[in-house]
């Protein structure tokens, strides 16, 4: 299996290690046979080029003290390649027909970690191949190939985060009652105040905004964790508090039917006053 991760810039070694560790867990969950730690896949980094990482991943499986025949290994790695690609495509919206088609929570968590070094990076892309070498030092024949661009990777990451967010929506510290959540798509949002710090996903926040479709009162604003949504909204704009409209998807936190806070899950547009 040949994987090319191109983040469009420098890549964090710690993040890269976590990415491949997640891929190893995904493999072991579906194809790792025994309690023997030596039966997990061995990951070989074959080369680095132009800021991207090209990795050759070879499964090393031993059953009953003998190596699995080549043909069976080829079937295993082919199936593994399809499973990884299908999980990403399901969350990116490219391949999903029903909620039951979503990967398991464990698979989703590992796929999110696998693509993390690429998400939120301009020009990032991911290429996954199931390849066969005619000679070990010779030509490579591609059997299966999947490619994902920056938009697909970001959509997949946001969708996975949203799935987990449904299970544990972060509460403002001052809200003691059990809240309910209502999701609104493509709502207009206007900041009343915004801090210089990164957007928070929980706890106390200095960010407040008005969403006219919900309430005319400014309410606390939270952001999907690790999605860098606040940076998308405020960076590059001279004054995001003045004459700027944001079109967002948002989870509205309700306590006894009253809106108490917003959590932004996607940014569709940033419209300056002059536009």
C-alpha positions in Angstrom: 0.0 0.0 0.0 1.5 3.3 -1.1 0.4 6.5 0.7 1.3 10.0 -0.3 0.5 12.7 2.3 1.0 16.2 1.0 0.1 18.9 3.6 1.2 21.7 1.3 4.0 22.6 3.6 6.1 21.3 6.6 4.6 18.3 8.4 4.8 17.7 12.1 6.7 14.5 13.0 4.7 13.9 16.1 1.5 14.3 14.1 2.8 12.1 11.4 3.6 9.4 13.9 0.1 9.6 15.4 -1.3 9.5 11.9 0.4 6.2 11.0 -0.3 4.8 14.5 -4.0 5.4 13.8 -3.7 3.6 10.4 -2.0 0.6 12.2 -4.9 0.4 14.7 -7.4 0.5 11.8 -5.5 -2.3 10.1 -5.3 -4.4 13.3 -9.0 -4.0 14.0 -9.9 -5.5 10.6 -7.0 -7.7 9.7 -4.7 -8.1 12.7 -5.2 -11.7 13.8 -3.7 -12.4 17.2 -2.5 -11.1 20.5 1.1 -11.1 19.2 2.3 -7.5 18.7 4.6 -8.7 15.9 1.5 -9.4 13.8 0.7 -5.8 13.3 1.6 -4.1 10.0 5.1 -2.7 9.6 5.2 0.8 8.1 8.2 1.7 5.9 8.8 5.3 4.9 10.4 4.9 1.5 11.2 8.5 0.7 10.5 12.2 1.3 10.0 14.6 -1.6 8.9 18.2 -2.0 7.4 18.5 1.5 5.2 15.4 1.0 5.6 12.0 2.7 5.5 8.9 0.6 5.1 5.8 2.6 5.2 2.2 1.6 3.1 0.1 4.0 3.7 -3.7 4.0 1.6 -6.0 6.2 3.6 -8.6 8.0 1.3 -11.4 9.1 2.4 -14.7 10.6 -0.1 -17.5 11.2 0.9 -20.9 12.7 4.5 -19.9 12.6 4.6 -19.4 8.8 4.2 -16.3 6.6 0.9 -15.9 4.9 1.1 -16.8 1.1 1.7 -13.8 -1.2 -1.7 -14.1 -2.9 -3.5 -13.9 0.5 -1.4 -10.9 1.5 -2.4 -9.2 -1.7 -6.1 -9.8 -0.9 -5.6 -8.4 2.6 -3.9 -5.2 1.6 -6.4 -4.7 -1.2 -9.3 -5.0 1.2 -7.5 -2.7 3.7 -6.9 -0.1 1.0 -10.6 -0.2 0.1 -11.8 0.1 3.7 -9.6 3.1 4.4 -10.7 4.9 1.3 -14.3 4.1 1.8 -14.3 5.4 5.4 -12.9 8.8 4.2 -15.3 9.0 1.3 -18.3 8.2 3.6 -17.5 11.2 5.8 -16.6 13.5 2.9 -20.1 12.9 1.5 -18.8 11.2 -1.6 -20.0 7.7 -0.7 -22.9 7.5 1.8 -26.4 6.2 1.2 -27.7 5.7 4.8 -26.5 6.4 8.4 -25.9 2.7 8.8 -23.1 3.0 6.1 -21.0 5.1 8.5 -17.9 3.4 9.8 -17.8 2.4 13.4 -16.8 4.9 16.1 -13.4 3.4 16.5 -12.8 3.5 12.7 -14.0 7.1 12.5 -11.7 8.1 15.4 -8.7 6.5 13.7 -9.5 7.9 10.3 -9.8 11.4 11.9 -6.3 11.0 13.4 -4.9 9.6 10.1 -6.0 12.7 8.1 -5.3 15.2 10.9 -1.9 16.3 9.5 -3.7 17.3 6.3 -6.8 19.0 7.5 -7.0 22.8 7.5 -4.0 23.0 5.2 -4.4 24.9 1.9 -3.6 22.7 -1.1 -3.3 19.5 1.0 -4.1 16.2 -0.7 -3.9 12.4 0.0 -3.2 9.6 -2.4 -3.7 5.9 -1.5 -2.6 3.1 -3.8 -2.7 -0.6 -3.8 0.4 -1.4 -5.8 2.3 -4.4 -7.0 6.0 -4.4 -7.8 7.1 -6.4 -10.9 10.5 -6.5 -9.4 11.4 -5.3 -5.9 13.7 -2.6 -7.4 11.7 -2.2 -10.6 8.4 -1.0 -12.0 5.3 -0.5 -9.8 1.9 -1.5 -11.1 -1.1 0.3 -9.5 -4.1 -1.9 -8.9 -6.3 0.4 -6.9 -5.9 4.2 -6.4 -7.9 6.8 -4.4 -7.2 10.5 -4.3 -8.6 13.1 -1.9 -8.2 16.9 -2.2 -8.2 19.6 0.5 -12.0 20.1 0.4 -12.8 16.3 0.8 -10.4 15.9 3.6 -11.8 18.9 5.5 -15.4 17.8 5.0 -14.5 14.3 6.3 -12.8 15.7 9.4 -15.6 18.1 10.1 -18.2 15.4 9.6 -16.4 13.0 12.0 -16.1 15.8 14.6 -19.8 16.6 14.2 -20.7 12.9 14.8 -18.8 12.8 18.0 -20.1 16.3 19.0 -23.7 14.9 18.9 -22.7 12.6 21.8 -21.0 15.3 24.0 -21.9 18.9 23.3 -19.7 21.2 25.4 -21.6 23.4 27.8 -20.8 26.9 29.0 -19.8 26.7 32.6 -22.6 28.9 33.8 -25.3 26.6 32.4 -26.3 23.9 34.9 -29.4 22.5 33.3 -29.2 19.7 30.8 -29.4 21.4 27.4 -30.9 20.4 24.1 -29.4 21.2 20.7 -30.9 22.5 17.5 -28.8 22.6 14.3 -29.2 25.4 11.8 -27.6 25.4 8.4 -26.4 28.5 6.6 -27.4 31.0 9.2 -26.2 34.6 9.2 -24.0 35.5 12.2 -22.6 38.8 13.4 -19.9 39.1 16.0 -20.6 41.5 18.8 -17.2 40.8 20.4 -14.3 38.6 19.6 -11.1 37.9 21.5 -7.7 37.7 19.9 -7.2 34.1 21.1 -8.1 30.9 19.5 -11.8 29.8 19.4 -12.8 27.7 22.4 -14.8 24.5 22.2 -15.9 24.6 25.9 -15.5 26.6 29.1 -15.7 30.3 29.3 -15.4 32.3 26.1 -15.0 36.0 25.3 -16.6 35.5 21.9 -20.2 36.6 21.5 -22.4 36.9 18.4 -25.9 37.5 17.2 -27.7 35.1 14.9 -31.0 36.9 14.0 -32.7 33.7 13.0 -32.4 32.5 16.6 -32.2 35.6 18.9 -31.5 39.3 18.8 -29.3 38.9 21.9 -25.6 38.3 21.7 -24.8 34.8 23.0 -21.5 33.0 23.8 -19.9 31.4 20.7 -17.9 28.1 20.6 -16.2 26.4 17.8 -15.8 22.8 16.6 -12.6 21.5 18.3 -9.4 21.5 16.2 -11.2 22.8 13.1 -9.6 26.3 13.2 -13.0 27.8 12.3 -12.4 31.0 14.2 -9.2 31.6 12.3 -11.1 31.2 9.0 -13.6 33.9 10.2 -11.4 36.6 11.6 -7.9 36.2 10.0 -7.3 38.4 7.0 -10.2 40.7 7.8 -9.3 44.2 9.1 -12.3 44.4 11.4 -14.5 41.3 11.7 -16.8 43.1 14.1 -17.7 45.8 11.7 -20.0 45.3 8.7 -19.0 41.6 8.3 -21.6 38.9 7.8 -20.7 35.2 8.4 -22.8 32.4 6.9 -22.3 29.3 9.1 -23.8 26.0 10.2 -24.3 26.2 13.9 -25.6 24.1 16.8 -27.8 26.2 19.1 -27.7 25.2 22.7 -31.2 25.5 24.3 -32.0 25.4 28.0 -35.7 25.1 28.8 -36.3 26.2 25.2 -34.2 29.3 25.5 -31.0 29.8 23.4 -28.0 30.0 25.6 -25.0 29.6 23.2 -23.8 28.8 19.7 -21.3 26.3 18.5 -20.1 26.9 14.9 -19.5 23.6 13.0 -18.9 25.0 9.4 -18.1 28.3 7.8 -19.7 28.8 4.3 -19.0 32.4 3.5 -17.4 35.6 4.9 -19.1 38.6 3.4 -17.4 42.0 3.9 -19.6 45.1 4.2 -18.4 46.4 0.9 -19.8 43.2 -0.8 
